């Protein structure tokens, strides 16, 4: 089986530098860390936050190998706790 076959619904990430607002935990899991309890954050949210911080519009598109426009972020919004 590809990927995480144990606790596949949650993961953690640590961000440092970049001028973000640090020193906080965003979101939580159930007691066994198997499921999200509150404030889910997606990889798309993290990407949208980083792009915004770098000055890249999150509605920006690029052309795929067939010349079709693709959004750089399909689903995601900025993590408000990190940007102020």
C-alpha positions as CSV (number, residue, x, y, z in Angstrom):
1,X,0.0,0.0,0.0
2,X,1.4,3.4,-1.0
3,X,1.5,6.3,1.5
4,X,0.7,6.4,5.1
5,X,-1.3,3.3,6.2
6,X,-1.2,4.4,9.8
7,X,-2.9,7.6,11.0
8,X,-3.4,8.6,7.4
9,X,-5.8,11.5,8.2
10,X,-3.3,13.7,10.2
11,X,0.3,14.9,10.0
12,X,2.3,17.7,11.5
13,X,4.5,20.4,10.0
14,X,6.9,22.8,11.6
15,X,7.5,26.3,10.0
16,X,10.4,28.5,10.9
17,X,11.6,31.9,9.7
18,X,10.0,33.8,6.9
19,X,8.4,36.4,9.1
20,X,5.4,34.3,9.9
21,X,3.7,34.6,13.3
22,X,5.4,31.7,15.2
23,X,5.0,30.1,18.7
24,X,1.7,28.5,18.2
25,X,-0.1,25.2,17.5
26,X,-2.8,25.4,14.9
27,X,-5.3,22.6,15.0
28,X,-5.6,19.5,17.1
29,X,-6.3,15.8,16.9
30,X,-8.3,13.3,18.8
31,X,-6.6,11.7,21.8
32,X,-5.1,8.9,19.8
33,X,-3.9,11.3,17.0
34,X,-5.9,9.3,14.5
35,X,-8.4,12.0,13.4
36,X,-8.6,15.7,13.3
37,X,-10.4,17.2,16.2
38,X,-10.5,20.9,15.3
39,X,-9.1,23.4,12.8
40,X,-8.0,21.2,9.9
41,X,-5.3,22.7,7.7
42,X,-4.7,21.2,4.2
43,X,-1.5,21.1,2.1
44,X,-3.3,23.5,-0.2
45,X,-3.8,25.9,2.7
46,X,0.0,25.7,3.5
47,X,0.8,26.3,-0.2
48,X,-1.6,29.3,-0.5
49,X,0.0,30.8,2.6
50,X,3.5,30.4,1.3
51,X,2.6,31.8,-2.1
52,X,0.8,34.8,-0.6
53,X,3.8,35.4,1.6
54,X,6.1,35.4,-1.4
55,X,3.8,37.8,-3.3
56,X,2.5,35.2,-5.7
57,X,-1.3,35.7,-6.3
58,X,-3.0,32.5,-5.2
59,X,-5.3,32.7,-8.2
60,X,-2.3,32.5,-10.5
61,X,-2.4,29.9,-13.3
62,X,0.2,28.1,-15.4
63,X,0.0,26.1,-18.6
64,X,0.3,22.4,-18.4
65,X,2.1,20.3,-21.0
66,X,-1.0,20.4,-23.3
67,X,-1.3,24.2,-23.0
68,X,-4.3,24.1,-20.7
69,X,-4.4,26.6,-17.8
70,X,-4.1,25.2,-14.4
71,X,-4.4,26.9,-11.0
72,X,-1.3,26.8,-8.8
73,X,-3.7,26.2,-5.9
74,X,-6.7,23.9,-6.6
75,X,-8.1,24.2,-3.1
76,X,-6.6,26.1,-0.3
77,X,-6.8,29.4,1.6
78,X,-4.3,31.3,3.6
79,X,-3.7,30.2,7.2
80,X,-4.8,33.4,8.9
81,X,-3.0,32.5,12.2
82,X,0.4,32.7,10.4
83,X,-0.1,35.9,8.4
84,X,-1.1,39.1,10.1
